[in-house]
Amino acid sequence: MRAFAAALDAIPLALAENSGLPPIETLAEVKSRQANEKNSRLGVDCVGRGSNDMREQNVFDPLISKRQQFLLATQLVRAVLKIDDVITAGSLDD
């Protein structure tokens, strides 16, 4: 479960880094503000508009799209793990 959560952190880290912001500090600040302000719409201000509220910046990610991405990513990981299990089991026979 922790690895899955860490994988989700890769997206805002990459956004911050590609925007020239310090990635770890930016992610820590956004997460802290999300918890303190109880505002899940806060994200990385890539454009430098001065607001981390994605609604104010007109950034929308439909729930159905995000849900489908999570399901697809989970299925992909399961498929990779199954392939790894088959290869590992096959290498023991040699």
PDB file as gemmi writes it, atoms N, CA and C in Angstrom:
CRYST1    1.000    1.000    1.000  90.00  90.00  90.00 P 1                      
ATOM      1  N   MET A   1       0.823  -1.188   0.000  1.00  0.00           N  
ATOM      2  CA  MET A   1       0.000   0.000   0.000  1.00  0.00           C  
ATOM      3  C   MET A   1       0.871   1.258   0.000  1.00  0.00           C  
ATOM      4  N   ARG A   2       1.949   1.214   0.783  1.00  0.00           N  
ATOM      5  CA  ARG A   2       2.856   2.376   0.825  1.00  0.00           C  
ATOM      6  C   ARG A   2       3.525   2.615  -0.513  1.00  0.00           C  
ATOM      7  N   ALA A   3       3.884   1.529  -1.192  1.00  0.00           N  
ATOM      8  CA  ALA A   3       4.516   1.669  -2.504  1.00  0.00           C  
ATOM      9  C   ALA A   3       3.557   2.303  -3.503  1.00  0.00           C  
ATOM     10  N   PHE A   4       2.279   1.944  -3.407  1.00  0.00           N  
ATOM     11  CA  PHE A   4       1.271   2.530  -4.293  1.00  0.00           C  
ATOM     12  C   PHE A   4       1.141   4.025  -4.014  1.00  0.00           C  
ATOM     13  N   ALA A   5       1.124   4.402  -2.733  1.00  0.00           N  
ATOM     14  CA  ALA A   5       1.050   5.816  -2.358  1.00  0.00           C  
ATOM     15  C   ALA A   5       2.294   6.562  -2.814  1.00  0.00           C  
ATOM     16  N   ALA A   6       3.443   5.936  -2.687  1.00  0.00           N  
ATOM     17  CA  ALA A   6       4.692   6.575  -3.133  1.00  0.00           C  
ATOM     18  C   ALA A   6       4.685   6.767  -4.647  1.00  0.00           C  
ATOM     19  N   ALA A   7       4.116   5.801  -5.367  1.00  0.00           N  
ATOM     20  CA  ALA A   7       4.036   5.932  -6.823  1.00  0.00           C  
ATOM     21  C   ALA A   7       3.145   7.105  -7.217  1.00  0.00           C  
ATOM     22  N   LEU A   8       2.078   7.344  -6.459  1.00  0.00           N  
ATOM     23  CA  LEU A   8       1.206   8.475  -6.755  1.00  0.00           C  
ATOM     24  C   LEU A   8       1.912   9.807  -6.505  1.00  0.00           C  
ATOM     25  N   ASP A   9       2.868   9.830  -5.579  1.00  0.00           N  
ATOM     26  CA  ASP A   9       3.632  11.056  -5.310  1.00  0.00           C  
ATOM     27  C   ASP A   9       4.584  11.390  -6.447  1.00  0.00           C  
ATOM     28  N   ALA A  10       4.880  10.427  -7.312  1.00  0.00           N  
ATOM     29  CA  ALA A  10       5.811  10.667  -8.410  1.00  0.00           C  
ATOM     30  C   ALA A  10       5.284  11.724  -9.375  1.00  0.00           C  
ATOM     31  N   ILE A  11       3.977  11.816  -9.530  1.00  0.00           N  
ATOM     32  CA  ILE A  11       3.399  12.766 -10.484  1.00  0.00           C  
ATOM     33  C   ILE A  11       3.635  14.214 -10.049  1.00  0.00           C  
ATOM     34  N   PRO A  12       3.236  14.618  -8.826  1.00  0.00           N  
ATOM     35  CA  PRO A  12       3.514  16.000  -8.439  1.00  0.00           C  
ATOM     36  C   PRO A  12       5.008  16.287  -8.296  1.00  0.00           C  
ATOM     37  N   LEU A  13       5.809  15.280  -7.934  1.00  0.00           N  
ATOM     38  CA  LEU A  13       7.258  15.491  -7.867  1.00  0.00           C  
ATOM     39  C   LEU A  13       7.811  15.827  -9.256  1.00  0.00           C  
ATOM     40  N   ALA A  14       7.365  15.085 -10.265  1.00  0.00           N  
ATOM     41  CA  ALA A  14       7.821  15.339 -11.637  1.00  0.00           C  
ATOM     42  C   ALA A  14       7.333  16.705 -12.132  1.00  0.00           C  
ATOM     43  N   LEU A  15       6.080  17.055 -11.799  1.00  0.00           N  
ATOM     44  CA  LEU A  15       5.563  18.371 -12.189  1.00  0.00           C  
ATOM     45  C   LEU A  15       6.402  19.493 -11.593  1.00  0.00           C  
ATOM     46  N   ALA A  16       6.718  19.369 -10.314  1.00  0.00           N  
ATOM     47  CA  ALA A  16       7.512  20.404  -9.650  1.00  0.00           C  
ATOM     48  C   ALA A  16       8.908  20.492 -10.253  1.00  0.00           C  
ATOM     49  N   GLU A  17       9.540  19.341 -10.442  1.00  0.00           N  
ATOM     50  CA  GLU A  17      10.900  19.327 -10.978  1.00  0.00           C  
ATOM     51  C   GLU A  17      10.950  19.894 -12.395  1.00  0.00           C  
ATOM     52  N   ASN A  18       9.999  19.509 -13.230  1.00  0.00           N  
ATOM     53  CA  ASN A  18       9.964  19.996 -14.609  1.00  0.00           C  
ATOM     54  C   ASN A  18       9.607  21.474 -14.700  1.00  0.00           C  
ATOM     55  N   SER A  19       9.034  22.024 -13.619  1.00  0.00           N  
ATOM     56  CA  SER A  19       8.693  23.447 -13.595  1.00  0.00           C  
ATOM     57  C   SER A  19       9.805  24.289 -12.984  1.00  0.00           C  
ATOM     58  N   GLY A  20      10.905  23.643 -12.614  1.00  0.00           N  
ATOM     59  CA  GLY A  20      12.021  24.363 -12.031  1.00  0.00           C  
ATOM     60  C   GLY A  20      11.872  24.623 -10.544  1.00  0.00           C  
ATOM     61  N   LEU A  21      10.925  23.959  -9.903  1.00  0.00           N  
ATOM     62  CA  LEU A  21      10.708  24.110  -8.468  1.00  0.00           C  
ATOM     63  C   LEU A  21      11.444  22.988  -7.732  1.00  0.00           C  
ATOM     64  N   PRO A  22      11.809  23.231  -6.477  1.00  0.00           N  
ATOM     65  CA  PRO A  22      12.407  22.133  -5.703  1.00  0.00           C  
ATOM     66  C   PRO A  22      11.342  21.072  -5.415  1.00  0.00           C  
ATOM     67  N   PRO A  23      11.475  19.866  -5.968  1.00  0.00           N  
ATOM     68  CA  PRO A  23      10.379  18.889  -5.923  1.00  0.00           C  
ATOM     69  C   PRO A  23       9.973  18.445  -4.519  1.00  0.00           C  
ATOM     70  N   ILE A  24      10.924  18.088  -3.687  1.00  0.00           N  
ATOM     71  CA  ILE A  24      10.573  17.555  -2.370  1.00  0.00           C  
ATOM     72  C   ILE A  24       9.945  18.623  -1.494  1.00  0.00           C  
ATOM     73  N   GLU A  25      10.524  19.816  -1.508  1.00  0.00           N  
ATOM     74  CA  GLU A  25       9.978  20.906  -0.698  1.00  0.00           C  
ATOM     75  C   GLU A  25       8.588  21.308  -1.180  1.00  0.00           C  
ATOM     76  N   THR A  26       8.409  21.349  -2.490  1.00  0.00           N  
ATOM     77  CA  THR A  26       7.114  21.724  -3.061  1.00  0.00           C  
ATOM     78  C   THR A  26       6.043  20.709  -2.681  1.00  0.00           C  
ATOM     79  N   LEU A  27       6.354  19.428  -2.816  1.00  0.00           N  
ATOM     80  CA  LEU A  27       5.377  18.393  -2.470  1.00  0.00           C  
ATOM     81  C   LEU A  27       5.051  18.427  -0.978  1.00  0.00           C  
ATOM     82  N   ALA A  28       6.070  18.613  -0.151  1.00  0.00           N  
ATOM     83  CA  ALA A  28       5.842  18.677   1.298  1.00  0.00           C  
ATOM     84  C   ALA A  28       4.947  19.861   1.654  1.00  0.00           C  
ATOM     85  N   GLU A  29       5.181  20.999   1.007  1.00  0.00           N  
ATOM     86  CA  GLU A  29       4.369  22.188   1.275  1.00  0.00           C  
ATOM     87  C   GLU A  29       2.916  21.970   0.846  1.00  0.00           C  
ATOM     88  N   VAL A  30       2.717  21.405  -0.332  1.00  0.00           N  
ATOM     89  CA  VAL A  30       1.359  21.176  -0.833  1.00  0.00           C  
ATOM     90  C   VAL A  30       0.614  20.184   0.062  1.00  0.00           C  
ATOM     91  N   LYS A  31       1.280  19.089   0.444  1.00  0.00           N  
ATOM     92  CA  LYS A  31       0.633  18.108   1.322  1.00  0.00           C  
ATOM     93  C   LYS A  31       0.283  18.716   2.676  1.00  0.00           C  
ATOM     94  N   SER A  32       1.188  19.528   3.200  1.00  0.00           N  
ATOM     95  CA  SER A  32       0.941  20.176   4.490  1.00  0.00           C  
ATOM     96  C   SER A  32      -0.251  21.113   4.402  1.00  0.00           C  
ATOM     97  N   ARG A  33      -0.297  21.905   3.345  1.00  0.00           N  
ATOM     98  CA  ARG A  33      -1.425  22.827   3.173  1.00  0.00           C  
ATOM     99  C   ARG A  33      -2.731  22.074   2.962  1.00  0.00           C  
ATOM    100  N   GLN A  34      -2.685  20.960   2.215  1.00  0.00           N  
ATOM    101  CA  GLN A  34      -3.899  20.162   2.019  1.00  0.00           C  
ATOM    102  C   GLN A  34      -4.444  19.673   3.352  1.00  0.00           C  
ATOM    103  N   ALA A  35      -3.558  19.210   4.222  1.00  0.00           N  
ATOM    104  CA  ALA A  35      -3.990  18.693   5.525  1.00  0.00           C  
ATOM    105  C   ALA A  35      -4.467  19.816   6.439  1.00  0.00           C  
ATOM    106  N   ASN A  36      -3.717  20.909   6.492  1.00  0.00           N  
ATOM    107  CA  ASN A  36      -4.064  22.006   7.402  1.00  0.00           C  
ATOM    108  C   ASN A  36      -5.325  22.751   6.983  1.00  0.00           C  
ATOM    109  N   GLU A  37      -5.473  22.982   5.678  1.00  0.00           N  
ATOM    110  CA  GLU A  37      -6.609  23.738   5.170  1.00  0.00           C  
ATOM    111  C   GLU A  37      -7.790  22.837   4.800  1.00  0.00           C  
ATOM    112  N   LYS A  38      -7.573  21.523   4.850  1.00  0.00           N  
ATOM    113  CA  LYS A  38      -8.599  20.555   4.441  1.00  0.00           C  
ATOM    114  C   LYS A  38      -9.142  20.875   3.039  1.00  0.00           C  
ATOM    115  N   ASN A  39      -8.201  21.135   2.128  1.00  0.00           N  
ATOM    116  CA  ASN A  39      -8.532  21.509   0.760  1.00  0.00           C  
ATOM    117  C   ASN A  39      -7.830  20.534  -0.183  1.00  0.00           C  
ATOM    118  N   SER A  40      -8.571  19.591  -0.734  1.00  0.00           N  
ATOM    119  CA  SER A  40      -7.983  18.581  -1.612  1.00  0.00           C  
ATOM    120  C   SER A  40      -7.703  19.106  -3.015  1.00  0.00           C  
ATOM    121  N   ARG A  41      -8.131  20.331  -3.312  1.00  0.00           N  
ATOM    122  CA  ARG A  41      -7.910  20.905  -4.645  1.00  0.00           C  
ATOM    123  C   ARG A  41      -6.535  21.535  -4.797  1.00  0.00           C  
ATOM    124  N   LEU A  42      -5.744  21.569  -3.736  1.00  0.00           N  
ATOM    125  CA  LEU A  42      -4.423  22.182  -3.817  1.00  0.00           C  
ATOM    126  C   LEU A  42      -3.473  21.270  -4.579  1.00  0.00           C  
ATOM    127  N   GLY A  43      -2.641  21.873  -5.416  1.00  0.00           N  
ATOM    128  CA  GLY A  43      -1.680  21.113  -6.207  1.00  0.00           C  
ATOM    129  C   GLY A  43      -0.442  21.946  -6.465  1.00  0.00           C  
ATOM    130  N   VAL A  44       0.392  21.493  -7.357  1.00  0.00           N  
ATOM    131  CA  VAL A  44       1.645  22.171  -7.690  1.00  0.00           C  
ATOM    132  C   VAL A  44       1.351  23.302  -8.662  1.00  0.00           C  
ATOM    133  N   ASP A  45       1.810  24.508  -8.310  1.00  0.00           N  
ATOM    134  CA  ASP A  45       1.629  25.689  -9.155  1.00  0.00           C  
ATOM    135  C   ASP A  45       2.735  25.718 -10.204  1.00  0.00           C  
ATOM    136  N   CYS A  46       2.546  24.976 -11.291  1.00  0.00           N  
ATOM    137  CA  CYS A  46       3.566  24.849 -12.341  1.00  0.00           C  
ATOM    138  C   CYS A  46       3.753  26.127 -13.146  1.00  0.00           C  
ATOM    139  N   VAL A  47       2.705  26.891 -13.283  1.00  0.00           N  
ATOM    140  CA  VAL A  47       2.736  28.080 -14.135  1.00  0.00           C  
ATOM    141  C   VAL A  47       3.248  29.299 -13.373  1.00  0.00           C  
ATOM    142  N   GLY A  48       3.234  29.243 -12.060  1.00  0.00           N  
ATOM    143  CA  GLY A  48       3.712  30.361 -11.249  1.00  0.00           C  
ATOM    144  C   GLY A  48       2.697  31.474 -11.115  1.00  0.00           C  
ATOM    145  N   ARG A  49       1.432  31.129 -11.049  1.00  0.00           N  
ATOM    146  CA  ARG A  49       0.377  32.139 -10.925  1.00  0.00           C  
ATOM    147  C   ARG A  49       0.173  32.605  -9.487  1.00  0.00           C  
ATOM    148  N   GLY A  50       0.818  31.939  -8.539  1.00  0.00           N  
ATOM    149  CA  GLY A  50       0.707  32.354  -7.149  1.00  0.00           C  
ATOM    150  C   GLY A  50      -0.402  31.668  -6.377  1.00  0.00           C  
ATOM    151  N   SER A  51      -1.100  30.753  -7.018  1.00  0.00           N  
ATOM    152  CA  SER A  51      -2.181  30.036  -6.342  1.00  0.00           C  
ATOM    153  C   SER A  51      -1.984  28.545  -6.552  1.00  0.00           C  
ATOM    154  N   ASN A  52      -2.124  27.791  -5.478  1.00  0.00           N  
ATOM    155  CA  ASN A  52      -2.031  26.340  -5.582  1.00  0.00           C  
ATOM    156  C   ASN A  52      -3.403  25.692  -5.725  1.00  0.00           C  
ATOM    157  N   ASP A  53      -4.460  26.501  -5.730  1.00  0.00           N  
ATOM    158  CA  ASP A  53      -5.816  25.966  -5.872  1.00  0.00           C  
ATOM    159  C   ASP A  53      -6.072  25.690  -7.357  1.00  0.00           C  
ATOM    160  N   MET A  54      -6.210  24.411  -7.680  1.00  0.00           N  
ATOM    161  CA  MET A  54      -6.361  24.018  -9.074  1.00  0.00           C  
ATOM    162  C   MET A  54      -7.681  24.490  -9.671  1.00  0.00           C  
ATOM    163  N   ARG A  55      -8.696  24.680  -8.841  1.00  0.00           N  
ATOM    164  CA  ARG A  55      -9.966  25.190  -9.357  1.00  0.00           C  
ATOM    165  C   ARG A  55      -9.794  26.629  -9.839  1.00  0.00           C  
ATOM    166  N   GLU A  56      -9.053  27.431  -9.076  1.00  0.00           N  
ATOM    167  CA  GLU A  56      -8.800  28.822  -9.480  1.00  0.00           C  
ATOM    168  C   GLU A  56      -7.995  28.886 -10.771  1.00  0.00           C  
ATOM    169  N   GLN A  57      -7.156  27.893 -11.014  1.00  0.00           N  
ATOM    170  CA  GLN A  57      -6.335  27.863 -12.223  1.00  0.00           C  
ATOM    171  C   GLN A  57      -7.028  27.122 -13.374  1.00  0.00           C  
ATOM    172  N   ASN A  58      -8.289  26.742 -13.163  1.00  0.00           N  
ATOM    173  CA  ASN A  58      -9.081  26.043 -14.177  1.00  0.00           C  
ATOM    174  C   ASN A  58      -8.449  24.712 -14.593  1.00  0.00           C  
ATOM    175  N   VAL A  59      -7.895  23.995 -13.627  1.00  0.00           N  
ATOM    176  CA  VAL A  59      -7.356  22.659 -13.874  1.00  0.00           C  
ATOM    177  C   VAL A  59      -8.355  21.665 -13.301  1.00  0.00           C  
ATOM    178  N   PHE A  60      -8.931  20.860 -14.172  1.00  0.00           N  
ATOM    179  CA  PHE A  60      -9.944  19.893 -13.753  1.00  0.00           C  
ATOM    180  C   PHE A  60      -9.542  18.511 -14.231  1.00  0.00           C  
ATOM    181  N   ASP A  61      -9.724  17.539 -13.391  1.00  0.00           N  
ATOM    182  CA  ASP A  61      -9.460  16.149 -13.731  1.00  0.00           C  
ATOM    183  C   ASP A  61     -10.703  15.356 -13.360  1.00  0.00           C  
ATOM    184  N   PRO A  62     -11.495  14.963 -14.349  1.00  0.00           N  
ATOM    185  CA  PRO A  62     -12.747  14.272 -14.050  1.00  0.00           C  
ATOM    186  C   PRO A  62     -12.519  12.989 -13.256  1.00  0.00           C  
ATOM    187  N   LEU A  63     -13.391  12.732 -12.309  1.00  0.00           N  
ATOM    188  CA  LEU A  63     -13.288  11.560 -11.456  1.00  0.00           C  
ATOM    189  C   LEU A  63     -13.297  10.270 -12.273  1.00  0.00           C  
ATOM    190  N   ILE A  64     -14.124  10.210 -13.288  1.00  0.00           N  
ATOM    191  CA  ILE A  64     -14.207   8.976 -14.078  1.00  0.00           C  
ATOM    192  C   ILE A  64     -12.870   8.704 -14.781  1.00  0.00           C  
ATOM    193  N   SER A  65     -12.199   9.746 -15.219  1.00  0.00           N  
ATOM    194  CA  SER A  65     -10.899   9.589 -15.867  1.00  0.00           C  
ATOM    195  C   SER A  65      -9.849   9.114 -14.865  1.00  0.00           C  
ATOM    196  N   LYS A  66      -9.830   9.740 -13.704  1.00  0.00           N  
ATOM    197  CA  LYS A  66      -8.857   9.358 -12.681  1.00  0.00           C  
ATOM    198  C   LYS A  66      -9.103   7.927 -12.205  1.00  0.00           C  
ATOM    199  N   ARG A  67     -10.352   7.561 -12.026  1.00  0.00           N  
ATOM    200  CA  ARG A  67     -10.692   6.206 -11.588  1.00  0.00           C  
ATOM    201  C   ARG A  67     -10.215   5.183 -12.610  1.00  0.00           C  
ATOM    202  N   GLN A  68     -10.433   5.468 -13.877  1.00  0.00           N  
ATOM    203  CA  GLN A  68     -10.014   4.550 -14.934  1.00  0.00           C  
ATOM    204  C   GLN A  68      -8.487   4.425 -14.978  1.00  0.00           C  
ATOM    205  N   GLN A  69      -7.773   5.533 -14.759  1.00  0.00           N  
ATOM    206  CA  GLN A  69      -6.311   5.495 -14.745  1.00  0.00           C  
ATOM    207  C   GLN A  69      -5.797   4.636 -13.600  1.00  0.00           C  
ATOM    208  N   PHE A  70      -6.402   4.760 -12.416  1.00  0.00           N  
ATOM    209  CA  PHE A  70      -5.997   3.941 -11.272  1.00  0.00           C  
ATOM    210  C   PHE A  70      -6.262   2.463 -11.536  1.00  0.00           C  
ATOM    211  N   LEU A  71      -7.413   2.143 -12.099  1.00  0.00           N  
ATOM    212  CA  LEU A  71      -7.734   0.752 -12.399  1.00  0.00           C  
ATOM    213  C   LEU A  71      -6.763   0.171 -13.425  1.00  0.00           C  
ATOM    214  N   LEU A  72      -6.458   0.932 -14.458  1.00  0.00           N  
ATOM    215  CA  LEU A  72      -5.534   0.466 -15.489  1.00  0.00           C  
ATOM    216  C   LEU A  72      -4.133   0.276 -14.914  1.00  0.00           C  
ATOM    217  N   ALA A  73      -3.676   1.220 -14.094  1.00  0.00           N  
ATOM    218  CA  ALA A  73      -2.345   1.102 -13.484  1.00  0.00           C  
ATOM    219  C   ALA A  73      -2.274  -0.125 -12.579  1.00  0.00           C  
ATOM    220  N   THR A  74      -3.320  -0.370 -11.819  1.00  0.00           N  
ATOM    221  CA  THR A  74      -3.348  -1.528 -10.925  1.00  0.00           C  
ATOM    222  C   THR A  74      -3.321  -2.824 -11.721  1.00  0.00           C  
ATOM    223  N   GLN A  75      -4.076  -2.888 -12.806  1.00  0.00           N  
ATOM    224  CA  GLN A  75      -4.084  -4.085 -13.647  1.00  0.00           C  
ATOM    225  C   GLN A  75      -2.711  -4.312 -14.284  1.00  0.00           C  
ATOM    226  N   LEU A  76      -2.053  -3.236 -14.699  1.00  0.00           N  
ATOM    227  CA  LEU A  76      -0.731  -3.347 -15.307  1.00  0.00           C  
ATOM    228  C   LEU A  76       0.280  -3.899 -14.304  1.00  0.00           C  
ATOM    229  N   VAL A  77       0.248  -3.387 -13.087  1.00  0.00           N  
ATOM    230  CA  VAL A  77       1.169  -3.869 -12.052  1.00  0.00           C  
ATOM    231  C   VAL A  77       0.928  -5.348 -11.763  1.00  0.00           C  
ATOM    232  N   ARG A  78      -0.328  -5.738 -11.673  1.00  0.00           N  
ATOM    233  CA  ARG A  78      -0.641  -7.150 -11.426  1.00  0.00           C  
ATOM    234  C   ARG A  78      -0.123  -8.038 -12.561  1.00  0.00           C  
ATOM    235  N   ALA A  79      -0.251  -7.565 -13.798  1.00  0.00           N  
ATOM    236  CA  ALA A  79       0.238  -8.338 -14.940  1.00  0.00           C  
ATOM    237  C   ALA A  79       1.759  -8.473 -14.894  1.00  0.00           C  
ATOM    238  N   VAL A  80       2.448  -7.402 -14.561  1.00  0.00           N  
ATOM    239  CA  VAL A  80       3.909  -7.444 -14.470  1.00  0.00           C  
ATOM    240  C   VAL A  80       4.342  -8.401 -13.364  1.00  0.00           C  
ATOM    241  N   LEU A  81       3.640  -8.360 -12.235  1.00  0.00           N  
ATOM    242  CA  LEU A  81       3.993  -9.259 -11.132  1.00  0.00           C  
ATOM    243  C   LEU A  81       3.758 -10.720 -11.505  1.00  0.00           C  
ATOM    244  N   LYS A  82       2.697 -10.993 -12.266  1.00  0.00           N  
ATOM    245  CA  LYS A  82       2.445 -12.365 -12.709  1.00  0.00           C  
ATOM    246  C   LYS A  82       3.559 -12.839 -13.638  1.00  0.00           C  
ATOM    247  N   ILE A  83       3.990 -11.973 -14.556  1.00  0.00           N  
ATOM    248  CA  ILE A  83       5.079 -12.327 -15.472  1.00  0.00           C  
ATOM    249  C   ILE A  83       6.350 -12.594 -14.686  1.00  0.00           C  
ATOM    250  N   ASP A  84       6.624 -11.766 -13.685  1.00  0.00           N  
ATOM    251  CA  ASP A  84       7.806 -11.942 -12.859  1.00  0.00           C  
ATOM    252  C   ASP A  84       7.750 -13.280 -12.124  1.00  0.00           C  
ATOM    253  N   ASP A  85       6.568 -13.647 -11.625  1.00  0.00           N  
ATOM    254  CA  ASP A  85       6.405 -14.928 -10.932  1.00  0.00           C  
ATOM    255  C   ASP A  85       6.680 -16.099 -11.870  1.00  0.00           C  
ATOM    256  N   VAL A  86       6.219 -16.001 -13.116  1.00  0.00           N  
ATOM    257  CA  VAL A  86       6.425 -17.070 -14.101  1.00  0.00           C  
ATOM    258  C   VAL A  86       7.906 -17.185 -14.449  1.00  0.00           C  
ATOM    259  N   ILE A  87       8.563 -16.062 -14.657  1.00  0.00           N  
ATOM    260  CA  ILE A  87       9.992 -16.087 -15.001  1.00  0.00           C  
ATOM    261  C   ILE A  87      10.798 -16.638 -13.829  1.00  0.00           C  
ATOM    262  N   THR A  88      10.473 -16.204 -12.625  1.00  0.00           N  
ATOM    263  CA  THR A  88      11.183 -16.686 -11.442  1.00  0.00           C  
ATOM    264  C   THR A  88      10.982 -18.187 -11.267  1.00  0.00           C  
ATOM    265  N   ALA A  89       9.760 -18.660 -11.431  1.00  0.00           N  
ATOM    266  CA  ALA A  89       9.479 -20.082 -11.306  1.00  0.00           C  
ATOM    267  C   ALA A  89      10.196 -20.874 -12.403  1.00  0.00           C  
ATOM    268  N   GLY A  90      10.267 -20.340 -13.616  1.00  0.00           N  
ATOM    269  CA  GLY A  90      10.928 -21.014 -14.726  1.00  0.00           C  
ATOM    270  C   GLY A  90      12.428 -21.071 -14.556  1.00  0.00           C  
ATOM    271  N   SER A  91      13.008 -20.063 -13.920  1.00  0.00           N  
ATOM    272  CA  SER A  91      14.463 -20.048 -13.742  1.00  0.00           C  
ATOM    273  C   SER A  91      14.903 -21.043 -12.689  1.00  0.00           C  
ATOM    274  N   LEU A  92      14.014 -21.465 -11.799  1.00  0.00           N  
ATOM    275  CA  LEU A  92      14.362 -22.454 -10.776  1.00  0.00           C  
ATOM    276  C   LEU A  92      14.502 -23.857 -11.379  1.00  0.00           C  
ATOM    277  N   ASP A  93      13.843 -24.084 -12.521  1.00  0.00           N  
ATOM    278  CA  ASP A  93      13.899 -25.408 -13.163  1.00  0.00           C  
ATOM    279  C   ASP A  93      15.226 -25.651 -13.858  1.00  0.00           C  
ATOM    280  N   ASP A  94      15.971 -24.606 -14.179  1.00  0.00           N  
ATOM    281  CA  ASP A  94      17.231 -24.754 -14.917  1.00  0.00           C  
ATOM    282  C   ASP A  94      18.329 -25.346 -14.098  1.00  0.00           C  
TER     283      ASP A  94                                                      
END                                                                             
